[in-house]
Amino acid sequence: MKGPRISLEQWRVLQAVVEQGGFAQAARHLHRSQSSVSYTVARLQEQAGIALMRIEGRKAVLTEAGEVLLRRAGVLLRDARVLEALAGNLAQGWEPEVRLVVDAAFPADLLMAALGHFVPVSRGTRVQLEEVVLSGAEDRLMGGEADLVIGIRVPASHLGTHLVDIGFRAVAHPDHPLHRLDRPVTGNDLKGHLQVVIRDSGTGNRTDIGWLAAEHRWTVTHFDTALAALEAGLGFGWLPEHRLADALERGTLAALPLVAGGQYSVPLYLMFGDEDNAGPATRALARVLTDACRTAHPPCGA
């Protein structure tokens, strides 16, 4: 494959001429002689096979074609600078990618806030984000498939930092038969109705949370699907309170008046896949995740 005839340096010189307002100014900015700058631009036009600049009075301005090509070249120059910075970061041990596994119960606003704070300090590091349910986080952790994990359980082989307690609440559509009992709902009452549950995405030590004694259960893989099923009046179920807030306010769901167990909480912990060998990007992302929880309402643990 033939390489490009025009170098990035030639485009950089042309960009400097335009941004600095002339050849002399560009020469001073680039610490080069004016003749060198003029030759570089002339050679660039010759190799491009099209006029990129024209003289108007005493000033050289871009032609229409020059504007188009320099705009595209600007993208190449920015990408080249990013590439060089990334190479330097890698040389310093900065990871090109961080694999983040998060239990789907973790509040999306906290996650996005943390990722937003990570972007300006990431030095080009990519984040590979995977959402899991229940023991799926532990599976990824023990399988060495994650650099950072937010999950409900800390294995004996790892240490975890408590981030947040997630409250779950039993709900159903306001017109559901359980709401028409006009009395506290018992476990026997629940057994006669459809329960919507979230499938544990783990493959090993699967975890069940919440009441699961209903004869008739539908299992879904996402909280959003469960929420839609409950709002459609298909059954009852327990969902994270932060995901229920809008539905409860709109009146499309209502909390079930259970005699016991209508609410419970689950702790979420932050864990390193390999804390001793975690790189600077992984540690930086761990800090912003922890900080996002520390400043959240309700308050989180350190």
N, C-alpha and C positions, 0 to 999 in steps of 0.2 A: 504494500500500500504506500502510495506516495505521500510524503509529509507536506504540510502547508508551506507555501512559498513565502508567506508574510509572517513575520514573527510577532509575538505579543509585545515585544519591546517597540517595534515600529508603531503599533497601534497606541501604545502608551505615549510615545512622542507626539503623535497627532492629537491625542486627547489633551496633552499639556498645552499645545499651541492654541487650541480652541479655548480651554479653560483659563489660560493665563493671558489671553488676548493678543498674542503675536509670537513671532519667532524669537525675538530678543528676550521677551519675558519668559518664554518657555525654556530658553537656554539657561537663564539664571536659575529658574526653578529646578531644572534637571542637573545643574552644575556641569553643563556641556557648552561647547562653543556654538555660536549661532550657525556657523557653516555646517557643523555636524547635524544640527537639527534640521536645517534646510535640506541637506542631502538625504537624510532619513525620510522626510516627507516626500521628496521627489521620487526616491526609489520606491516608496510604498505605492505611490500613484502609478508608477510604471509597472510594478508587479500586479497591481489590481486591474490594470488595463482600463481605467476610467478616471476622469478628473474628480478628485475629492475636494479640492479647494479652488477658489477663484479670487482674484484681486479686485477689491472694490475700493477705489481711492488708494489709501496707504494701508488698508487693512485686508488681510486674507480671511475669507469666510468660507464656510462649508458649502458645497453644492448640495442639491437635493439628494443625490446619491451618496455623498459624503455623510450627510446627516443620518441616513438609514444605516450605512455600514458602521459608522462610529457608535451608534446606539447599540448595535449588536456586539461590537467589539468591547463596549463598556461592560457588558454582561460577562464576556470571556475574561476580561481583566479582573473583575470582582471574583469570579470563580477561581481564577489562578491564585489570587491572594488568600482566599479561603483554603484552597488546597495546600498552599505553602504553610499556612498557620496550623492546619490539621497535621501536616507532617511534623512540624515542630512539637505539637502537643503529644503526638504518638511517641516521639523520641524521648519525651519527658515522662512517659508511662501513662498518658491520658488515654483512656479507652475509646475506641471508635464507636462502641455501642454498649448500652446498658440494658439488660433484660429485666424488666419490671413485671412482676406477677401480682395482681391485686384481686382480693376477694370482691365480688360484685356488690357486696353490701356496703363497701366503703363509699362515703358520699362523693358524688361526682364533682361537686363544687370544690371540695377540698383537694381532690386529685388534680383538677384543672388549675387551681390556684398554685399548687406546688409546681406543676409542669411549667406554668407561665413564669415562675421565678427561676426555674432551672434554665430556660432558654438563654438568657443573657450570660450565664456563667458556664454554659455547656461546652464551649469551644468546638462546636461542630459535632459533638457526640450525639449519636442517634439514640432514641429510646424505643425499645421494642416492648410494647405494652400488651399484656394478655390478662383478660378478666376471667376469673374462675369462681367456683362456688364451693364453699365448705372445704373438704379435704383436698380439693384440687390444688390449693396453695401448698399444702404439705407435700403433695406428690412432686410438684415442680422443685421444691426446696430439696427434698431428699434425693431426687434424681439428678441434681446438679444442673438443672435447666433454667436457673434464674440467678441473677446477681442480687436482686432485692425482692423480698416477698412481703406482702401484707396479708396476713391470715389470722384465723381464729384460734389457732393452737400452736404453741412453741414446742417442737420436738425436744427430747432430752439432750440431743446432740448439739443444740443451738441455743443462743441467747436471743431474747426478744425485747423490744422497747414498746411499752404500751402506748398506743396512739389515741384510741377513742373507743367508747362503748356505744354500740349501735342498738337502739331500742327497736323491738319488734312489737307489732300490735295486731290482734285478731280483728278482721273486718269482713263485711259483706255488704252487698248492695242494700240500700234502705228498704227495698221492697222484698228482700229475702225472707222466707218463712221464719227464720230464726229471730228476726227483728219483730215479728208479729206475735211472739209468745207473751209479750208484756210482763216478763219476769226475768230474773237472772238465768242465763243459759248454762246448762250442765253438760258434762261429757256425754251423757246418754243422749241428750238432744243433738249433739254434733254428729253422733254415729249414724244418724239417719239421713245425712246430707253430704253432698259432694265437697271434698276438700281439694283445693288447688295447692300443690306443693312444688318447690324448686328442686330440680335434680342436682344431687351432689356430682360435681364434675370430676371428682377423684376416681381412681381405679383400684386403689388399695384399701386403706383403712377408711371406708366411707363413714360419714357422720350424718346422723339425723338430728334435727333440732325442731322443737315445736311438737304439738300434739299430732300423732299420726295413727290414731285408732279408728279413723273413719273406714267403713266398708268400701266406700266408693271414693276413689282418689284419681285425680288427673295430675300428671307430672309434666312440668314444662322446664325449659332450660334457661329462661331469662326472667328476671324480675319484671321487666316491662310486659312480657307476655302474661305473666300471672296477674299483674295489675289490670290489664285489658280484660282478662277472663272474669275477674271479680267485678269490675265495673259493668260488665255485660250481664251480671246476675247469675253466673254459672255455678257459683259455689261460695265457700268461705275460705279464708286462709290468713296466715301471718306474713306480713311484709314489713320491711324497715320503715320506721316512722317518717324518715326524711323523704322517702319515695311516696308516702301516703298523703303528705301535707296538702297538696293541691286537690286531690280527690276528696279528702275530708272537707276542705273548704268549699268546694263546688257542690258537695252533697251527693256525689255519685257513689260514695262509700260511707259507711258508718261503722264506728267501733262496736264490736259485739259485747254485750254486758255479761261476760262470763263470770261465774262464781269464783273462779280461780284461773290463773294462767293467761289472762287476756293480754298481758304485757310481759315481756322479758327482755333482757339485754344480753348482748354478746360482745366480748372484748375483741378488738383487733390489734395485732402486734406487727411491728416492723422487724424483719429479720434479714440478715445478710446471708447470701449463699455461701460465702467464704470470707468472713470478716477479716481474717489475718492477711489475706491477699487481695482485699478489695482495693481497686484503683481510685484515683482522685475523683473521677466523674461519678462513680458509684457512691462514694462518700458525700459528694456534693448533693446528689439527688436525695440521699437519705436525710441530709440536713434540711433541705427545703420541705420534704414531706413532714418531718417532725415539727418544723416551725409552723407549717400551715395548720397543723392540729393544735399547737400551743395557742395560736391566736384565734381559733375557731370558737363559735358558740353553739352548743355548750362546751365548756373548757375540756381539753384533753389532758392526758398525763404527759409527763416529760418524756 
